Amino acid sequence: MGLLSLAIWTPIVFGAVVLAFGKQEQAKMVRWIALIGALAGLLVTIPLYTGFQLGTSAMQFVEKASWIPRFGINYYLGVDGISFWFVPLTAFITVIVVLASWENITERVNQYMGAFLILSGLMIGVFSALDGLLFYVFFEATLIPMYLIIGIWGGPNRIYAAFKFFLYTLMGSLLTLIAILYLYTKAGSFEILAWHQLPLSMTEQTLIFFAFFAAFAVKVPMFPVHTWLPDVHVEAPTGGSAVLAAIMLKLGAYGFLRFSMPIAPDAAHKWAWLIIALSLIAVIYVGLVAIVQKDMKKLVAYSSVAHMGFVTLGFFIFNDIGVMGGIVQMIAHGFVSGAMFLCIGVLYDRVHSREIAAYGGVVNTMPKFAAFALLFAMANCGLPGTAGFIGEWMVILGATKFNFWIGVLSATALILGAAYTLWMYKRVYFGPVTNDNVRELQDIGGREFFILAVLAAAVLYMGIYPAPFTDVMGASVADLLKHVATSKL
């Protein structure tokens, strides 16, 4: 079994084990098995990093085996510089979520931990699949554990939120399946890399581009199909929000790079103005919407929509610094948004409220926690020296290179991001203690300190020394842009 298969199936097997054998009275043992499974999943990604060859755009760690030979469907895996980082990032976030859920999930612990472990393996499968149908299977399968996580362990309106999440994403995916089947009839194969070379007319490219757009835009989510995200974040448990923001939103953005742009390059260029316009609306309008939110989770959810607008903007300006900036922003957002939702979870576990007005002066009673929260808030604003700065700055530079005024409009995100993030931080953490709930707060314990310290180290490391992230993707991004610049007509 290859390294990518190990990265996919190790968490899934451990997830199945805790589902099958974990009983409620064995919750403690289930947590430890889940943690061992998550750590094992992370450890098997280390050889991927040490063995990854820089300077080539070729797929690496390739595995290929016949799956359904009658239809030419293969179990075909591989990663290049575009997809590589999302494999260890997914495994890393899974470990964080298992640790973060250690005490606050007390019912159906085995099902909760099992769902997260299985979801982790499925998401790595999405980033590794080189067979179109295999990608679709992994892509759709991720809906099931996330639907259960929201619907079972979510808030009072969890059923509504879970259905909204499921319906939005499923409707978009049906058009993607039609596009995949059409490409199969044209190419006689489900291999994604073969589809990249497939000659297609402008009409075919346009229809395929929008078929994929329907699924990936919902998943990102782009304006105006972003409305499911705030509802889902509000109702989802802390771990669900962290995984959703850190990894699941990236599945759609990754789809643009792997499918939409290389398979339909002429359509991508023709309709780039639409993607850029929607991305700028997400950056500016949704950023303004975030400012007026009273619920911390909703505020960070709208912030995620705005940050992901940066990602799609970076992709469709078709220059190397913009596309690399978009990918770097995806990785950075994984660390920062995950940390932001975990911080909200720390407060919610103690006060059972996400309302900003329910807090005030938290720094007086939780100084260690407030220090970590300040770092993540600064990273969310794009402060230099943090992970949030690198990607946003690269996209702004790329946008300015593409068109000066688009660069200026995209730069407003830095102002809006600072406005809504610091406004929330001031009202929640600064000032005198406002009520008895805050007065009785206990600062974070050892487990919470460890989780936030690891995330803080990741945010600072990526912000201070981003070269390991950008070096990996350089050759693959250059090859993608070269391919997209070549017309198929």
Secondary structure, 3 states (H helix, E strand, C coil): CCHHHHHHHHHHHHHHHHHHHCCHHHHHHHHHHHHHHHHHHHHCCHHHHHHCCCCCCCCEEEEEEEEEHHHCEEEEEEECCCCCCHHHHHHHHHHHHHHHCCCCCCCCHHHHHHHHHHHHHHHHHHHHECEHHHHHHHHHHCHHHHHHHHHHHCCCCHHHHHHHHHHHHHHHHHHHHHHHHHHHHHHCCCEHHHHHCCCCCHHHHHHHHHHHHHHHHHHCCCCCCCCHHHHHHHHCCHHHHHHHHHHHHHHHHHHHHHHHHHHCHHHHHHCHHHHHHHHHHHHHHHHHHHHCCCEHHHHHHHHHHHHHHHHHHHHCCCCHHHHHHHHHHHHHHHHHHHHHHHHHHHHHHHHCCCEHHHCCCHHHHCHHHHHHHHHHHHHHHCCCCCHHHHHHHHHHHHHHHHCHHHHHHHHHHHHHHHHHHHHHHHHHHCCCCCCHHHHCCCCCCHHHHHHHHHHHHHHHHHHHCCHHHHHHHHHHHHHHHHHHCCCCC
